[in-house]
C-alpha cells in the first residue's frame, strides 16, 4: 500500500487504466483459447482495489 501513497493522483489514474485494460484484454483472450492467466488477472483486480481505496481515501481527506 505504501507504493500507492507515494504516487500522484495522475499516476494512480494512469495505473488504474492500465490494470483495467489488462483485465479486459485477459478476459477476452481467455474466452477464445485454452490459455489461462488466472493468477495475473486475480492480482490485477487486487491492485485495482488497492488503487481505488487510496484514491477514495484521498478524496475523503480533502472533503473533511
Order of alpha helices (4+ residues) and beta strands (2+ residues): alpha-alpha-alpha
